Amino acid sequence: MLGINALGLGGTWWALFTTYSCIANFYLSTWEEYYTGVLYLSEFSGPVEGVLVMCTLFFVVSVHGKWFYIDYYPVCSCPSICWTPIGEVLPSKIASLITIMDILEFPINKAFVLFGLSVVVPNVIGSFINVRAAIASNPESAAKAKKFSPLISLLPFPILITATLVFPFLAPEAIVSSRAVVPFILGITFTLGHQVGNIIVAHISKRVFPFTEMIVPGLVVVGGSLTGAAGIAVVQAAFSRTVVFKDVFVLDENTMWAFAVTAAIVYFVWFVRIVADLCDIFDIYCLTIKHKKAAGSNSSEAHADDTKQSSPSKKKIKKKSMSRN
């Protein structure tokens, strides 16, 4: 969200497009690791070059301000935000070499997003190639693909994207063009992050691809938020003779915060359960070290156990000696 705000893309569909593209790259990288067993970093990867690009973006904003990417003109009627074209940013000598005016007039912040997309697409193609090669050469990868098809395992992501896009499509002005976009992006981050987390857990625990676990919680969160908003509208319409359901059915900032909070609760409950199960399996603590018992205490306990076990035999010896007498 910081990058979106720095580029001046807030309040536009470009903000959602950028968010979904970043999460898609993360999903496919994890999907690739599940089937290949290797974490590939491409020539232009998010954790390395992507971070450097974002640092450069923030550095430019810190020096020139957000006005490097957008210009506010109070005279403009609609929209009130006029994006800075590439031609005003490039040096005059370089700009003179570009003969296509559409390129010079293209907004620089949108060009930045398209540049990121030009990097994401080759990474996606590379992920498919790596998975296909691993299935053909690695027996473990082939066994995973036989248990669950790699193509079908891609479906949870577009399914939840479609489900979450219901909100902005039903109320574009109330969500995309307002502050409600902030909780909305937080909600989809927790929802789709839950999917990626399930793939990681399935990979390290060598489980079958968790298809159902990746879809059902997200659909429940989205459906619950829509049902809650519809329920409020039904109650208002039921107790009023003049109010109609479609007039009071509103997807506003409060609905988006309910969506974000519910998605966060579902994510953290899942997270705590996973951590608790791993601590129980490996007999460890979370965030602290579980120290083993000292050698002296172990030896004393062992000596106490030996004395307890030997005491009945002594009683038996005494009974035998008394019977002989």
GISUL-V553286 format. One line per field, one symbol per residue. ss: DSSP state (@ for helix, = for strand, . for the rest). phi: phi as a letter, one per 30 degrees, with the letter a starting at -180 (. if undefined). burial: b if it has 24 or more other C-alpha atoms within 12 Angstrom, else e. A space follows every 10 residues. Layout:
# GISUL-V553286
ss = ???
phi = ???
burial = ???
This chain:
# GISUL-V553286
ss = .@@@@@.... ..@@@@@@@@ @@@@@@@@@@ @@@@@@.... .....@@@@@ @@@@@@@@@@ @@@@.@@@.= ==........ ===.=@@@.. .@@@@@@... @@@@..=@@@ @@@@@@@@@@ @@@@@@@@@@ @@@@@@@.@@ @@@@@@@... .@@@@@@@@@ @@@@@@@@@@ .@@@@....@ @@@@@@@@@@ @@@@@@@@@@ @@@@...... @@@@@@@@@@ @@@@@@@@@@ @@@@@@@@.. ....@@@@.. ..@@@@@@@@ @@@@@@@@@@ @@@@@@@@@@ @@........ ....@@@@@@ @@@@@@@@@@ @@@@@@@@@@ @@@@.
phi = .ddddddicd ibdddddddd dddddddddd eddddcibcd cddbcddcdd ddddddeddd dddcidddcb bccddddadd ccddddddcd eedddddccd ddddcddddd dddddddddd eddddddddd ddddddccdd dddddddbdd dddddedddd dddddeeddd bdddcdcbdd dddddddddd dddddddddd ddddchcded ddddceeddd dddddddddd ddddddddcb dcdceddcdb ccdddddddd dddddddddd dddddddddd dchbccibcd dddddddddd dddddddddd dddddddddd ddddd
burial = bebbbbbbbb bbbbbbbbbb bbbbbbbbbb bbbbbbbeeb beebbbeeeb eeebeebeee beeeebbbbb beeeeeeeee ebbbbbbbbe eeeeeeeeee eeebebbbbb bbbeebbebb eebbebbbeb beebbeeeee beebbeeeeb eebbbbbbbb bebbbbbbee ebebbbbbeb bbbbbbbbbb bbbbbbbbbb bbbeeeebbb bebbbbbbbe bbbbbbebbe eeeeeeeeee eeeeeeeebb bbbbbbbbbb bbbbebbeeb eeeeeeeeee eeeeeeeeee eeeeeeeeee eeeeeeeeee eeeeeeeeee eeeee
